[in-house]
Amino acid sequence: MRFAAYEYRNRRHVAVVEEDGALHALPGVGSLTGLLAEGGGLPELLAAGSAARDIPAGPHVSEVRLLPPLQPPTVRDFVTFEEHVEGVRRSVDGSAGVPEQWYAAPTFYFTNPYAVYGPHDDIPVPPGSNVLDFELEVAAVIGKEGRDLTPEQARDHIVGYTVLNDWSARDLQSAEMKVGLGPCKGKDTATTLGPYLVTADALEKYRDTDGFLRLALTADINGEVVGKDLLSNMSWTFEEMVAYASRGTRVRPGDVLGSGTCGNGGCLAELWGVRGRQDPPPLEPGDTVTLTVEGIGSVSNTVVAGAAPVPLPTGRRRSRERP
């Protein structure tokens, strides 16, 4: 089952999306995040969707503005594709290979839940950046709360999946990571989610014998394909990622966990690292990036000019006086 959040005639709705694009709105539901927060996970979501199908269809998906399928309380972005790590390290900091520590656990960072964009929204260039990049990912969405989960338990906590574009200001990211705290403003201004939340049961037919979802991934810029990969090239399953995320803490309904960027052109920085030059060039206003994931759909966003950065002074070198 596919769920969409959309705006129609200045009102927000959540609906089941039929194969022909017809929308069956869930009565009284204006937020998928809120619906998930009521608890129950996948069975309750499917029940709500089935009930909505008994109501006559409303507008067609082509007649509405699609919003992000949910507004997540948290967004954890993992890095689970070995090929991506190898290429981007060479591009961002000139390092070769994959750090041995990377293989120890599915590393992630928290990105900005307040900067989530819809599947067709324009994306402003981050203030102060001249090297904008996309990142092709798939995200799992948590449907019920859990703590210290095993991978087997974690499967019941994943309610569905959506496409994720982790927009990245590579020049800001490269400078920030020299401090040793990871990206902040390099990853802070835009994350695309959409076009739909596809429930976990609908993607089970793509699961391989090792537990990975074998979905085809494609990235194109202005209609030209620049990247192709399979989601099953991840080094950890989503269930393992959820288990790690829940270690010593909680995952809660609506939390989003990104797969990390796929390989073989899942972002420009990887290609730059492999080729030794910025080919294709960084994204500019007017460029349209379309990411497609088998079984889920496509997001297509156009880059537009962003705001100028508000000037700030550099850090002061202090005398270190003591009282």
C-alpha positions in Angstrom: 0.0 0.0 0.0 1.2 3.5 -0.8 0.5 6.6 1.3 0.9 10.2 0.3 0.7 13.5 2.1 -0.6 16.3 -0.1 -2.0 19.8 -0.2 -5.2 20.4 -2.1 -7.2 23.7 -2.1 -5.1 25.0 0.8 -5.8 21.9 3.0 -3.5 19.1 3.9 -4.5 15.5 3.6 -3.1 11.9 3.9 -4.3 9.4 1.4 -3.9 5.9 0.0 -2.6 6.2 -3.5 -4.0 3.7 -6.0 -2.0 2.4 -9.0 -3.9 4.8 -11.3 -3.1 7.7 -9.1 -6.5 8.1 -7.5 -6.3 9.4 -3.9 -8.5 8.0 -1.1 -8.1 10.5 1.8 -8.0 9.2 5.4 -10.9 10.9 7.2 -9.6 13.4 9.8 -6.0 12.6 9.2 -3.8 15.6 8.3 -0.4 14.1 9.3 1.0 10.6 8.7 3.5 11.3 11.5 0.6 11.9 13.9 -1.2 8.7 12.7 1.9 6.6 13.3 2.4 8.2 16.7 -0.9 6.7 17.8 0.9 3.4 17.8 0.3 -0.1 16.5 2.7 -0.1 13.6 2.1 -1.7 10.2 -1.2 -3.6 11.0 -3.0 -0.4 12.1 -1.7 1.6 9.2 -2.9 -1.0 6.7 -6.3 -1.1 8.5 -6.6 2.7 8.2 -5.7 2.5 4.5 -8.2 -0.3 3.8 -10.9 1.8 5.5 -10.1 4.8 3.4 -10.5 2.7 0.2 -14.2 2.3 1.1 -14.6 6.1 0.6 -15.0 7.5 -2.9 -11.7 8.7 -4.4 -10.9 12.4 -4.3 -8.5 14.2 -6.7 -5.9 12.5 -8.8 -2.3 12.7 -7.7 -1.5 14.9 -10.7 -3.9 17.6 -9.4 -2.3 18.1 -6.0 1.0 19.3 -4.5 2.7 16.3 -3.0 4.3 17.0 0.4 6.9 14.9 2.2 5.0 11.7 3.2 5.7 12.6 6.8 7.5 15.1 9.0 9.9 13.0 10.9 10.8 13.8 14.5 14.4 12.5 13.8 16.4 11.7 10.7 19.3 9.3 11.1 21.4 9.1 8.0 23.6 6.0 7.7 26.6 5.2 5.4 26.2 1.6 4.4 27.5 1.4 0.8 31.2 0.6 0.7 31.7 1.9 -2.9 30.3 5.3 -1.9 32.6 5.6 1.1 35.6 4.8 -1.1 34.8 7.3 -3.7 33.7 10.2 -1.5 36.7 9.9 0.9 39.0 10.4 -2.1 36.9 13.4 -3.2 36.3 15.1 0.1 39.6 14.7 2.0 42.0 12.9 -0.5 42.1 9.6 1.5 42.2 6.3 -0.3 40.2 3.1 0.6 37.7 2.4 3.3 38.6 2.9 7.0 38.7 -0.5 8.8 36.5 0.9 11.6 33.7 1.5 9.0 33.1 -2.3 8.9 32.6 -2.5 12.7 29.1 -1.0 12.8 26.6 0.8 10.6 27.6 4.4 11.4 25.1 7.3 11.1 24.7 10.9 11.9 21.6 13.0 12.8 20.5 15.4 10.1 17.9 18.2 10.3 14.3 17.2 10.6 13.2 20.8 10.0 14.7 20.9 6.5 12.6 18.2 4.8 11.3 19.0 1.3 8.6 17.3 -0.8 9.2 15.2 -3.9 8.8 18.1 -6.4 9.8 21.1 -4.3 12.5 23.5 -5.5 15.8 23.2 -3.5 17.7 26.4 -2.7 21.5 26.4 -2.8 22.8 26.4 0.8 24.1 29.9 1.8 27.8 30.2 1.0 28.1 27.0 -1.0 29.4 26.7 -4.6 29.6 22.9 -4.7 26.2 21.4 -4.3 25.6 17.6 -4.7 22.7 15.2 -4.4 22.7 11.7 -2.7 20.5 8.9 -3.8 19.2 6.9 -0.8 16.3 4.8 0.5 14.8 5.5 3.9 13.1 3.2 6.3 10.3 4.6 8.5 9.7 3.4 12.1 6.1 2.5 12.9 6.3 1.6 16.6 8.5 2.3 19.5 11.4 0.0 20.5 14.6 -0.2 22.5 17.6 -2.5 22.3 16.0 -4.4 19.5 17.5 -7.4 17.8 17.4 -7.4 13.9 14.7 -10.0 14.0 12.6 -7.8 16.3 13.4 -4.6 14.3 11.6 -5.9 11.2 8.2 -5.5 13.0 9.1 -1.9 13.8 9.6 -0.8 10.2 6.4 0.4 8.7 7.6 1.3 5.3 10.1 2.9 2.9 10.5 6.1 0.9 13.1 7.8 -1.4 15.6 10.1 0.3 17.8 12.7 -1.3 20.5 14.0 1.1 21.5 17.3 -0.5 25.1 18.0 0.3 27.2 21.2 0.2 30.5 19.5 -0.4 32.7 22.7 0.0 31.1 23.4 3.4 31.2 19.7 4.4 34.9 19.4 3.5 35.8 22.4 5.6 33.7 21.4 8.6 35.0 17.8 8.8 38.5 19.1 9.4 37.3 20.0 12.9 36.5 16.3 13.5 32.8 16.6 14.4 31.4 15.6 11.0 29.1 17.5 8.7 26.8 20.2 10.0 25.9 23.1 7.6 27.2 20.9 4.7 24.1 18.7 5.3 21.7 21.0 7.1 19.5 22.8 4.6 17.6 20.2 2.6 16.5 16.6 2.6 13.9 15.4 0.1 11.5 12.6 1.0 8.9 11.0 -1.2 7.0 10.6 -3.3 5.2 8.1 -1.1 5.5 5.9 2.0 5.4 2.4 0.6 4.4 -0.1 3.3 7.0 -2.8 4.2 4.7 -5.7 3.1 4.6 -4.3 -0.4 8.3 -4.6 -0.8 8.8 -8.1 0.6 8.7 -9.6 -2.9 12.1 -7.8 -3.5 13.8 -9.3 -0.5 16.7 -11.7 -1.4 17.9 -14.7 0.5 20.4 -12.6 2.6 17.6 -10.3 3.8 18.4 -7.3 1.6 15.8 -5.5 -0.6 17.0 -5.9 -4.2 15.6 -2.6 -5.6 17.1 -0.9 -8.7 18.3 2.7 -8.0 18.7 5.4 -10.7 19.9 9.0 -10.6 19.7 11.5 -13.4 20.5 15.2 -13.9 18.5 17.1 -16.5 17.4 13.8 -18.1 20.9 12.2 -18.3 21.6 9.1 -16.2 24.6 9.6 -14.0 24.2 6.7 -11.5 22.8 3.2 -11.2 23.0 0.7 -8.4 21.1 -1.9 -6.4 19.9 -1.3 -2.8 21.0 -4.9 -2.0 24.6 -3.6 -2.3 24.2 -2.2 1.3 26.6 -3.8 3.8 23.9 -3.9 6.5 20.2 -4.6 6.3 17.6 -2.0 7.4 16.7 -4.3 10.3 20.4 -4.3 11.4 20.5 -0.5 11.1 17.3 -0.2 13.3 18.8 -2.5 15.9 21.9 -0.4 16.0 20.0 2.8 16.2 17.9 1.4 19.1 20.9 0.3 21.1 20.8 2.0 24.5 18.0 4.3 23.4 14.7 4.3 21.6 13.4 4.5 18.0 9.9 6.0 17.8 7.1 6.2 15.3 8.0 8.5 12.4 11.7 8.2 12.8 13.5 8.1 9.5 16.6 6.0 8.9 18.5 6.7 5.6 20.4 3.9 3.9 23.3 6.2 3.0 24.2 7.0 -0.6 24.4 4.1 -3.0 27.5 3.5 -5.2 28.2 3.7 -8.9 27.2 7.4 -9.2 24.8 7.7 -6.3 26.2 11.2 -5.9 28.6 13.5 -7.8 31.3 13.4 -5.1 31.9 9.7 -5.6 32.3 10.3 -9.4 34.7 13.1 -8.7 36.8 10.9 -6.5 36.9 8.1 -9.1 37.6 10.4 -12.0 39.9 12.8 -10.3 38.0 15.9 -11.5 34.6 17.5 -11.1 32.8 15.7 -13.9 29.8 16.1 -14.0 30.1 19.6 -12.5 28.5 20.7 -9.2 24.8 21.4 -9.3 23.7 24.9 -10.2 20.3 26.8 -10.2 18.2 25.3 -13.1 19.5 21.8 -12.7 16.9 19.1 -12.1 17.8 16.0 -10.2 15.5 12.9 -10.5 16.0 9.9 -8.3 14.1 6.7 -8.9 13.8 3.6 -6.7 12.1 0.5 -8.0 8.9 -0.3 -6.1 8.7 3.2 -4.5 8.8 5.9 -7.2 10.7 9.0 -8.2 11.5 12.4 -6.6 12.4 15.2 -9.0 13.7 18.5 -7.6 15.0 21.6 -9.3 17.9 23.6 -7.8 17.2 27.4 -7.3 19.3 30.3 -6.0 19.5 30.4 -2.2 20.0 33.2 0.3 23.4 34.9 0.9 25.0 33.8 4.1 24.6 36.2 7.1 28.2 37.4 7.9 29.8 36.2 11.1 33.2 36.9 12.5 35.9 34.2 12.8 36.6 32.8 16.2 38.5 35.0 18.6 41.8 33.9 20.0 41.3 34.5 23.7 43.8 35.4 26.4 42.5 32.5 28.6 42.4 34.7 31.7 41.1 33.0 34.8 39.2 34.7 37.7 
